[in-house]
Amino acid sequence: MAMNSSQVKALQQQQQNIAGPGGTGWPRRNSQNSAQEKKFKAPVVAPTLATMNRIIKVYPLANYIFCSKEPLFEKDPSVPARFQRMRDEFDRIGTRRSVEGVVLVHEHNLPHVLLLQLGTTFFKLPGGELNPGEDEVEGLKRLLTETLGHADGTKKEWHVEDVVGNWWRPNFEPPQYPYIPSHITKPKEHKRLFLAQLQEKALFAIPKNYKLIAAPLFELYDNPQGFGPIISSLPQALCRFEFIYM
């Protein structure tokens, strides 16, 4: 059936109301609405080259002087005592927070990680437990100074900028994982690893009951039997950095 001129104008007006000037669909948009949408649109922040390609200066092991100091003992006399204390503290303060420092040197342009060795088979990164409410970075600096600082109280500068990894202890038991298992709602410990960069030269004081070793990354790689799952994962965790050997 043919439409008269008034019906055609009515149909055109209806289509214009639906589409809106310069657009399609509903709701009707005008230039003011479009400007507001652009104004409140969340900006997309592109990563900078500095964050995409992190460059780390590593100094030779020969730059550093090592001496000994009084023994540094663990808070707990045994592994069962450690987990019992963790259980007791969990009822009061919740998940234990721990931090450890990954300290790098190089020999023959090969990166090495400084490890503390106790006995013949136990290796650990320097660090420990945080106090309740203590900042992670400041706490790590305190623990590094307590472990490797000189006995005369000389202040050592630690540059802590990068997180290397996060590990979680789901139960009051030795196993730790780089994720929280899906059935765990309250992990018993959260351990965060930081890259702690050294100055060009420094003096370290090693507790007499420990030995400080520099372990090359190729020795740590895929070697959980010798160093445990956390330390043996460091080569993969550190591969995102570009090392410059000074």
C-alpha positions in Angstrom: 0.0 0.0 0.0 1.4 3.4 -1.0 2.1 5.9 1.8 1.3 9.6 1.5 3.9 12.3 2.3 2.9 12.7 6.0 3.4 9.0 6.6 6.8 9.0 4.9 7.9 12.0 7.1 6.7 10.2 10.2 8.7 7.0 9.3 11.8 9.0 8.6 11.5 10.8 12.0 11.1 7.5 13.7 14.2 6.0 12.1 16.2 9.2 13.0 15.1 8.9 16.7 16.3 5.3 16.8 19.6 5.7 15.0 20.5 9.2 16.2 22.6 11.5 14.1 25.7 9.9 12.8 25.1 6.6 14.6 23.0 3.4 14.7 21.3 1.4 17.4 19.8 2.3 20.7 20.0 4.5 22.8 20.1 7.6 20.8 23.4 9.3 20.9 24.3 12.9 20.2 27.6 14.7 20.1 27.4 15.7 23.8 27.0 12.1 24.9 29.8 10.9 22.7 32.1 13.5 24.2 31.2 12.4 27.7 31.9 8.8 26.8 35.4 9.7 25.5 36.0 11.8 28.6 35.4 9.1 31.1 36.9 6.2 29.2 39.6 4.5 31.3 43.0 5.2 29.7 45.2 2.3 28.6 48.7 2.5 30.1 51.3 0.9 27.9 54.3 -0.6 29.7 57.5 1.4 29.4 60.7 0.0 28.0 62.2 0.3 31.4 59.7 -2.1 33.0 59.7 -4.5 30.0 63.5 -4.7 29.8 64.8 -4.5 33.4 68.6 -4.2 33.5 70.5 -5.3 36.6 74.1 -4.5 37.4 76.0 -7.4 38.9 79.5 -7.0 40.4 82.3 -9.6 40.7 82.5 -11.7 43.9 86.1 -10.5 44.3 84.8 -7.0 45.0 83.5 -8.1 48.4 85.2 -8.8 51.7 83.9 -11.5 54.1 84.6 -11.9 57.8 82.9 -13.9 60.6 80.8 -12.9 63.6 79.0 -14.6 66.5 76.7 -17.5 65.6 73.1 -16.7 64.5 70.6 -19.3 65.7 67.1 -20.1 64.5 64.2 -19.3 66.8 63.2 -22.9 67.0 65.4 -25.8 68.1 63.7 -28.3 65.7 61.4 -28.6 62.7 58.5 -29.9 64.9 59.0 -26.9 67.3 58.9 -24.5 64.4 55.6 -25.7 63.1 54.2 -25.8 66.7 55.1 -22.1 67.1 53.6 -21.4 63.7 50.4 -23.0 64.8 50.3 -21.1 68.1 51.0 -17.8 66.3 48.4 -18.5 63.6 45.7 -18.4 66.2 46.8 -14.9 67.2 48.1 -13.1 64.1 47.1 -15.3 61.1 49.3 -16.1 58.1 53.0 -15.8 58.8 54.8 -13.3 56.5 58.4 -14.1 55.5 60.8 -12.4 53.1 64.1 -13.5 51.6 66.7 -11.7 49.5 68.2 -12.9 46.3 71.7 -11.4 46.3 73.7 -11.8 43.0 77.4 -11.6 42.2 79.3 -12.9 39.2 82.4 -14.9 38.4 83.7 -15.1 34.8 80.5 -13.3 33.7 78.2 -16.1 35.1 75.6 -15.0 37.7 75.9 -16.6 41.2 73.4 -16.5 44.1 74.7 -16.0 47.6 73.4 -18.7 49.9 73.8 -19.6 53.5 74.8 -23.2 54.1 74.1 -24.9 57.5 75.7 -28.3 57.8 76.4 -30.2 54.6 73.0 -30.3 52.9 70.9 -27.4 54.1 70.9 -24.2 52.1 68.8 -21.0 52.5 68.5 -17.5 51.3 69.1 -14.7 53.8 65.9 -13.4 55.3 63.3 -14.5 57.8 60.0 -13.7 59.5 58.5 -10.2 59.5 57.2 -8.6 62.7 53.4 -8.0 62.8 52.6 -4.9 60.7 56.2 -4.5 59.4 56.8 -3.3 55.9 58.1 -6.0 53.6 61.0 -4.1 52.1 62.1 -2.5 55.3 61.8 -5.8 57.1 64.0 -7.5 54.5 66.6 -4.8 54.9 66.6 -5.3 58.6 66.9 -9.1 58.2 69.7 -8.8 55.7 71.6 -6.5 58.0 71.1 -8.8 61.0 72.3 -11.8 58.9 75.1 -10.3 56.8 75.8 -7.0 58.4 79.1 -6.3 60.3 79.2 -6.6 64.0 80.3 -3.0 64.5 76.8 -1.8 63.4 78.0 -0.3 60.1 74.9 0.6 58.1 74.8 -1.3 54.8 72.7 0.0 51.8 70.4 -2.5 50.3 68.6 -1.7 47.1 65.4 -3.8 47.0 63.1 -3.0 44.0 62.0 -6.2 42.4 59.8 -9.1 43.5 61.2 -12.4 42.3 58.5 -14.8 43.5 55.7 -15.6 45.9 55.5 -19.0 47.7 52.7 -20.2 50.0 52.6 -22.9 52.7 49.1 -24.3 52.8 49.4 -26.3 56.0 51.7 -26.6 59.1 54.0 -28.8 57.1 57.2 -28.4 55.0 55.7 -28.3 51.5 55.4 -24.8 49.8 54.0 -23.9 46.5 54.2 -20.9 44.0 50.4 -20.7 44.2 47.6 -21.1 46.8 45.9 -24.5 46.3 42.2 -24.1 45.5 41.0 -25.8 48.6 43.0 -23.6 50.9 41.3 -20.5 52.3 43.8 -19.5 54.9 47.5 -20.3 54.0 49.8 -20.7 57.0 52.7 -18.8 55.5 53.4 -16.4 52.7 57.0 -16.1 51.6 58.0 -13.3 49.2 61.4 -13.2 47.4 63.0 -9.9 46.5 66.0 -9.1 44.4 68.4 -7.3 46.7 71.1 -5.5 44.7 74.5 -4.9 46.1 76.7 -1.9 46.1 79.9 -2.0 44.0 82.0 -2.9 47.2 80.9 -4.1 50.6 82.0 -6.0 53.7 79.9 -8.9 54.9 80.0 -10.6 58.3 79.0 -14.3 58.2 77.7 -16.0 61.4 80.2 -18.6 62.5 77.6 -21.4 62.3 76.9 -20.7 58.6 79.0 -20.9 55.5 78.4 -18.4 52.7 78.6 -19.9 49.2 78.1 -18.4 45.8 76.1 -20.9 43.7 76.0 -20.5 39.9 72.6 -20.5 38.3 73.5 -23.5 36.2 74.1 -25.5 39.4 70.7 -24.4 40.8 68.7 -25.0 37.6 66.4 -28.0 37.8 68.1 -29.2 41.0 65.4 -29.4 43.8 67.2 -32.5 45.2 70.2 -30.4 46.1 68.7 -27.0 46.9 65.0 -27.5 47.4 62.1 -26.2 45.2 62.4 -22.5 45.9 66.1 -22.0 45.4 66.2 -24.3 42.3 63.5 -22.2 40.7 65.6 -19.0 40.8 67.1 -19.4 37.3 63.6 -19.3 35.8 62.5 -16.5 38.0 65.6 -14.4 37.2 65.5 -14.9 33.4 63.3 -11.9 32.9 66.2 -9.6 33.9 69.1 -8.6 31.7 72.4 -8.7 33.6 75.3 -6.3 33.0 78.5 -7.6 34.5 80.6 -4.8 35.8 
